[in-house]
Amino acid sequence: MLLVLSDDHKDHLCFLSEVDHAVVSEFGRIAVEFLKKGSNSKIYEGAARKLNVSSETVQHGVEGLMYLLTESSKLMISEVDFQDSVLVLGFSEELNKLLLQLYLENRKDMRQILSNLSPNLPHYHNLEWRLDVQLASRALRHQVKPTVTLKLHLEDDGMRRAHVLQTDPATLQHLIQEMERALADLKSNHCRRILRNIK
Amino acid sequence: RFRFCGDLDCPDWVLAEISTLARVSSVKMKLLCVQVIKDLLDEGIDYDKVSKLTSDAKFESGDIKASIGVLSFILSSAAKHDVDGESLSSELQQLGLPKEHTTGLCKSYEDKHNALQEKLRESSLRLGHLEAVNWRVDYTLSSSELKKVNEPTVQLRLQAQNPETDSTETTVVSITADKFRVLLTELKQAQTIMNSLQ
């Protein structure tokens, strides 16, 4: 499938055809760095001074590259499709090859970063437990009541919360059985067929 | 199948990292154990010493982390399941750790066995620690409702840990003499039961 670039995007990327290939590679490296660690506007100003253009042009060029990379990695487009999409910009053959190489080298990392951006439910962080026996209370002496106290630590978007739960051994057994049943479901034919087709 | 794993199978990663451990000399391994035990007892681990100890065997940072991890697991798991030094020694040798290394490890383990178990006992799950109790006895002379009240009251300030947020919360209660007497009797009964268990 082809990538459709907006007119603004094409304008921003046009700047790349006016500079050396070495500069384009450098911009490519900066774009990947920014995608991994966040952007730094000082770099735009430094590059703008060296190339004798406005820092806004440099910023648009790098951001255009970043967007090109993320969109292509997101859609996981093939080499041929990438080359066809980039053809529209009217760049030289060498520049096209450079862009293709930039895409292929960084695709895997891009996809990993992008996968971390989807919304998340709170997930398991840690589980502490304790087995107690209640022997007496104010109301009743000479009891033998086993209980399991659990502290479930969950992590949600960087925030940690703990939930304190208590259960008796029979309910705990039931919990364990249900969860083992869920795990065993993974190995059923239905699930296996689906997983095979996704791979 | 292994006592130090709680009568379960030994995890695959432990098996794999035991061969990493065997690359260090047995003397260095004993010193490594001392460092790991210090870390488990929250006394602080000296990473510089650790990298010096492992530099002969040319450990990369991944190997260093793995060897600290596997030693932490073996020592804390053995303390958790109350395994004695000899059983630990024979089980580790079964897994392929050379004899000199095993002897060094088990000697360190036996030396600090009690301290490790104490530390693990302290860090067991406890909900809502009571951290401090302060009290004050007041005598009310008079109030807006009644001219001569003449009643003693106890004010109790309890500082306890919130089980879900782990932060300290303060609760202040004021108790009349009768209610306080009941509270004291009930608590003394609970204390008697606790003492009978020790």
Interface residues (C-beta under 8 A of the other chain):
Chain A: E128 W129 R130 L135 A136 R138 R141 T149 K151 R161 A162 H163 V164
Chain B: S124 L125 R126 L127 P163 E164 T165 D166 E186 A190 I193 L197
